[in-house]
């Protein structure tokens, strides 16, 4: 009876750290909304990006990066949110999952999370090469995108690999007791592998800062290149076509840079609270946590996770903000009436319409020019000698006729 009373007292103390019932309901609604919007937005992003690539509006390399990023966001939402809603919101201090499930969940969630960060880094690096070093970009073309994406996923798995060992289920052992309290277990970092866990968390945080700094540097370099004046314009129709083509390419690259800048800002704002929460677990061993430290961690946990999952919802929104073509196709897909015309056919019809509108005025121009030429030639040309000879011929004909009549008269007079 004494042991049961002690267990109930310890459990009652831990229950006081749980959020209130109203907060649990609010977080459930918020998590459900984020989950639905994230699944819907990233699924449509996968569909739209493939359609845009087949229609010639997106390069295959950019499409592959968008697909990989959307898949990592979907995995983060599908793996993390249901477990987080159950184990961190409603039952934060009583983990019903086994030790193996806890380890697998920690590994998969960490790998998918950092796959998102590394996918952004690989997309930034490829755009940086294409804009700032185009000759080197063409020299290493081919299977470059596949290798970059494969490296990003492998690196994220290596970052998460220590969590297979350093995490698991662990109970609370009050002072003066050797066994943990019943129904009071956590899926957390294990005390005997705390050094490994600490090293893994700090390494992942350093990678996060490295990606933010690297993407910011590459965006700055790309903006500097795009702001530089373009080369001298060529004369003639080919020069006008080249100028139009380069302007369209420059606008497309600006959209990519705008997306990268927005997504880096989203990573900084949405991921930083979660990084702080993770650093709290790695900075101080759990045995040295005070009550105030624990209360701060418990209060920060739902806020940090909400911002973290929100970053997976923001990526489709950022695509819509940075590209008008993507926004139009995204809205058409939502209305279930997506219709895209290939970019080459669209350009051909536009050029034919322009050409026909020009040909409409050509007959009028020709007639006006012919009239002007006729009037000018009539005014500038003097009468020719041939015209004088022609004018004298009627008089000669008259004289000949009179002579004929005279001969007839003379003939009549002859007996």
LUMLUMPA-926398 format. One line per 2 residues: number of its first residue (from 1); their letters; for each residue x negated, y negated, z of C-alpha. Coordinates in steps of 0.25 Angstrom, whole numbers, m for minus. Layout:
residues N
NUM = a = X/Y/Z | ...
***
This chain:
residues 415
1 = xx = 0/0/0 | m11/m9/3
3 = xx = m18/m7/m10 | m4/m9/m18
5 = xx = m2/m22/m10 | m16/m27/m14
7 = xx = m14/m23/m29 | m1/m31/m29
9 = xx = m7/m43/m22 | m19/m43/m33
11 = xx = m9/m41/m44 | 0/m53/m38
13 = xx = m12/m62/m38 | m16/m59/m53
15 = xx = m1/m61/m57 | m2/m75/m52
17 = xx = m12/m77/m63 | m2/m73/m74
19 = xx = 5/m84/m82 | 19/m87/m78
21 = xx = 31/m80/m85 | 34/m92/m93
23 = xx = 20/m94/m98 | 20/m79/m102
25 = xx = 33/m81/m111 | 27/m94/m117
27 = xx = 14/m87/m121 | 22/m75/m126
29 = xx = 30/m84/m136 | 17/m91/m140
31 = xx = 9/m78/m142 | 21/m73/m150
33 = xx = 22/m85/m159 | 7/m85/m161
35 = xx = 7/m71/m165 | 18/m72/m175
37 = xx = 13/m84/m181 | m1/m78/m182
39 = xx = 3/m65/m188 | 12/m73/m198
41 = xx = 2/m84/m202 | m10/m74/m204
43 = xx = m2/m64/m212 | 3/m75/m221
45 = xx = m11/m80/m222 | m16/m66/m227
47 = xx = m5/m66/m237 | m7/m80/m242
49 = xx = m22/m80/m243 | m21/m67/m252
51 = xx = m11/m73/m261 | m19/m86/m262
53 = xx = m31/m78/m265 | m24/m70/m276
55 = xx = m19/m83/m282 | m33/m90/m283
57 = xx = m31/m100/m272 | m40/m94/m262
59 = xx = m54/m87/m264 | m55/m73/m260
61 = xx = m66/m76/m249 | m57/m86/m242
63 = xx = m45/m77/m243 | m53/m65/m237
65 = xx = m57/m74/m225 | m43/m79/m223
67 = xx = m38/m64/m223 | m49/m60/m213
69 = xx = m46/m72/m204 | m31/m69/m204
71 = xx = m33/m55/m201 | m42/m58/m189
73 = xx = m31/m68/m184 | m20/m57/m186
75 = xx = m28/m47/m178 | m31/m57/m167
77 = xx = m16/m60/m165 | m11/m45/m167
79 = xx = m22/m39/m157 | m23/m50/m147
81 = xx = m9/m57/m145 | 0/m45/m141
83 = xx = m11/m40/m131 | m14/m54/m126
85 = xx = 1/m57/m124 | 3/m44/m116
87 = xx = m10/m43/m108 | m14/m58/m106
89 = xx = 0/m65/m105 | 10/m55/m99
91 = xx = 1/m45/m92 | m12/m51/m90
93 = xx = m17/m43/m78 | m12/m29/m81
95 = xx = m18/m23/m94 | m11/m11/m98
97 = xx = m20/m8/m110 | m31/2/m108
99 = xx = m46/0/m108 | m48/4/m123
101 = xx = m37/m5/m128 | m43/m17/m120
103 = xx = m56/m15/m127 | m51/m13/m141
105 = xx = m42/m25/m139 | m53/m34/m134
107 = xx = m62/m30/m146 | m52/m31/m157
109 = xx = m47/m45/m152 | m61/m50/m151
111 = xx = m65/m45/m164 | m53/m51/m172
113 = xx = m54/m64/m164 | m69/m66/m169
115 = xx = m66/m61/m182 | m57/m74/m184
117 = xx = m69/m82/m180 | m79/m75/m189
119 = xx = m69/m75/m201 | m68/m90/m200
121 = xx = m83/m91/m199 | m85/m82/m212
123 = xx = m74/m91/m219 | m82/m103/m216
125 = xx = m95/m97/m220 | m90/m93/m234
127 = xx = m84/m107/m236 | m96/m113/m232
129 = xx = m104/m106/m242 | m94/m108/m253
131 = xx = m94/m123/m251 | m108/m127/m246
133 = xx = m116/m116/m253 | m108/m112/m265
135 = xx = m120/m105/m272 | m124/m97/m261
137 = xx = m109/m93/m259 | m108/m88/m273
139 = xx = m121/m81/m272 | m116/m72/m260
141 = xx = m102/m71/m265 | m95/m57/m267
143 = xx = m92/m49/m254 | m97/m61/m245
145 = xx = m83/m63/m239 | m81/m48/m236
147 = xx = m94/m48/m229 | m92/m60/m221
149 = xx = m78/m56/m216 | m83/m42/m213
151 = xx = m95/m48/m205 | m85/m57/m197
153 = xx = m76/m45/m193 | m89/m36/m189
155 = xx = m95/m48/m181 | m82/m50/m174
157 = xx = m81/m35/m170 | m95/m36/m165
159 = xx = m92/m48/m156 | m80/m40/m150
161 = xx = m87/m27/m149 | m92/m29/m135
163 = xx = m78/m31/m130 | m76/m16/m132
165 = xx = m85/m14/m121 | m84/m26/m112
167 = xx = m68/m26/m111 | m58/m17/m105
169 = xx = m48/m16/m94 | m52/m19/m80
171 = xx = m44/m20/m67 | m45/m30/m56
173 = xx = m52/m25/m43 | m49/m34/m31
175 = xx = m60/m37/m21 | m61/m25/m11
177 = xx = m56/m15/m20 | m62/m5/m30
179 = xx = m50/m2/m39 | m43/m12/m48
181 = xx = m29/m17/m45 | m18/m8/m52
183 = xx = m11/m15/m64 | m22/m26/m64
185 = xx = m31/m24/m76 | m37/m32/m87
187 = xx = m42/m30/m101 | m54/m38/m99
189 = xx = m69/m38/m99 | m75/m27/m91
191 = xx = m84/m31/m79 | m95/m21/m82
193 = xx = m96/m27/m96 | m95/m41/m93
195 = xx = m109/m45/m99 | m105/m39/m112
197 = xx = m92/m46/m112 | m98/m59/m109
199 = xx = m108/m58/m120 | m97/m54/m130
201 = xx = m89/m66/m126 | m100/m76/m126
203 = xx = m105/m71/m140 | m91/m72/m146
205 = xx = m90/m86/m141 | m103/m90/m147
207 = xx = m99/m84/m160 | m86/m92/m159
209 = xx = m94/m105/m157 | m103/m101/m168
211 = xx = m92/m99/m178 | m86/m112/m174
213 = xx = m99/m120/m176 | m102/m113/m189
215 = xx = m89/m115/m195 | m89/m130/m191
217 = xx = m103/m131/m198 | m99/m125/m211
219 = xx = m86/m133/m211 | m94/m146/m210
221 = xx = m104/m141/m221 | m92/m138/m230
223 = xx = m85/m151/m228 | m98/m159/m231
225 = xx = m100/m151/m244 | m85/m154/m248
227 = xx = m87/m169/m245 | m99/m170/m254
229 = xx = m96/m176/m267 | m93/m166/m279
231 = xx = m103/m165/m291 | m102/m175/m303
233 = xx = m89/m173/m311 | m90/m167/m325
235 = xx = m83/m174/m337 | m73/m167/m345
237 = xx = m62/m157/m343 | m72/m147/m336
239 = xx = m77/m157/m327 | m62/m161/m323
241 = xx = m59/m146/m321 | m72/m144/m312
243 = xx = m68/m156/m304 | m54/m151/m302
245 = xx = m60/m137/m298 | m70/m143/m288
247 = xx = m59/m151/m282 | m50/m139/m280
249 = xx = m62/m131/m274 | m65/m142/m265
251 = xx = m51/m143/m260 | m51/m128/m257
253 = xx = m64/m129/m249 | m58/m141/m241
255 = xx = m46/m132/m237 | m56/m121/m232
257 = xx = m64/m131/m224 | m52/m137/m218
259 = xx = m47/m123/m214 | m60/m120/m208
261 = xx = m61/m133/m200 | m47/m130/m195
263 = xx = m49/m116/m191 | m62/m119/m183
265 = xx = m54/m130/m175 | m44/m119/m173
267 = xx = m54/m109/m168 | m60/m120/m159
269 = xx = m47/m124/m152 | m40/m110/m152
271 = xx = m52/m101/m148 | m59/m110/m138
273 = xx = m49/m107/m126 | m50/m92/m129
275 = xx = m66/m93/m129 | m66/m101/m116
277 = xx = m57/m90/m110 | m66/m79/m115
279 = xx = m78/m86/m110 | m72/m87/m96
281 = xx = m71/m72/m96 | m86/m71/m100
283 = xx = m92/m82/m91 | m88/m77/m78
285 = xx = m87/m62/m73 | m73/m58/m69
287 = xx = m78/m55/m55 | m82/m69/m53
289 = xx = m69/m76/m58 | m62/m85/m48
291 = xx = m47/m86/m47 | m47/m100/m54
293 = xx = m56/m95/m65 | m46/m83/m67
295 = xx = m34/m93/m67 | m41/m101/m78
297 = xx = m44/m89/m86 | m29/m84/m85
299 = xx = m23/m98/m89 | m33/m100/m101
301 = xx = m30/m86/m106 | m17/m88/m113
303 = xx = m20/m102/m118 | m33/m97/m124
305 = xx = m26/m85/m131 | m15/m94/m136
307 = xx = m25/m103/m143 | m33/m91/m148
309 = xx = m22/m84/m155 | m17/m97/m160
311 = xx = m30/m98/m169 | m25/m86/m176
313 = xx = m12/m93/m180 | m19/m106/m184
315 = xx = m27/m100/m196 | m15/m99/m205
317 = xx = m11/m113/m201 | m25/m118/m204
319 = xx = m24/m111/m218 | m11/m119/m221
321 = xx = m17/m132/m216 | m30/m131/m225
323 = xx = m23/m126/m238 | m11/m131/m245
325 = xx = m11/m119/m254 | m11/m109/m242
327 = xx = 0/m117/m235 | 9/m116/m247
329 = xx = 7/m101/m249 | 8/m99/m234
331 = xx = 22/m106/m233 | 27/m99/m246
333 = xx = 23/m86/m239 | 31/m90/m227
335 = xx = 43/m92/m236 | 41/m79/m243
337 = xx = 39/m85/m256 | 24/m86/m259
339 = xx = 21/m89/m274 | 7/m92/m278
341 = xx = 2/m95/m292 | m12/m92/m296
343 = xx = m21/m104/m295 | m26/m102/m310
345 = xx = m12/m101/m315 | m8/m113/m307
347 = xx = m20/m121/m313 | m18/m116/m327
349 = xx = m3/m121/m327 | m7/m134/m321
351 = xx = m17/m136/m332 | m8/m132/m342
353 = xx = 3/m142/m337 | m7/m153/m337
355 = xx = m12/m149/m351 | 3/m149/m357
357 = xx = 6/m163/m350 | m6/m168/m358
359 = xx = m2/m162/m371 | 12/m168/m370
361 = xx = 6/m182/m372 | m4/m178/m384
363 = xx = 6/m179/m395 | 10/m193/m391
365 = xx = m4/m197/m390 | m7/m192/m404
367 = xx = 4/m199/m410 | 0/m212/m403
369 = xx = m14/m211/m408 | m10/m207/m422
371 = xx = m1/m220/m423 | m12/m228/m418
373 = xx = m22/m223/m428 | m12/m225/m439
375 = xx = m10/m239/m435 | m24/m242/m434
377 = xx = m28/m236/m447 | m17/m244/m455
379 = xx = m22/m257/m449 | m37/m254/m451
381 = xx = m37/m248/m465 | m37/m258/m478
383 = xx = m29/m255/m491 | m38/m246/m500
385 = xx = m41/m247/m515 | m33/m235/m518
387 = xx = m20/m242/m513 | m23/m254/m523
389 = xx = m25/m244/m535 | m12/m237/m530
391 = xx = m5/m250/m530 | m10/m254/m545
393 = xx = m4/m241/m550 | 10/m245/m551
395 = xx = 6/m257/m560 | m2/m248/m569
397 = xx = 10/m239/m571 | 19/m251/m574
399 = xx = 10/m256/m585 | 9/m242/m591
401 = xx = 24/m241/m591 | 25/m254/m598
403 = xx = 15/m249/m609 | 23/m237/m611
405 = xx = 36/m245/m613 | 29/m254/m623
407 = xx = 24/m242/m631 | 38/m236/m632
409 = xx = 43/m249/m638 | 32/m250/m648
411 = xx = 35/m235/m652 | 50/m239/m654
413 = xx = 46/m250/m663 | 38/m241/m672
415 = x = 46/m236/m685
***
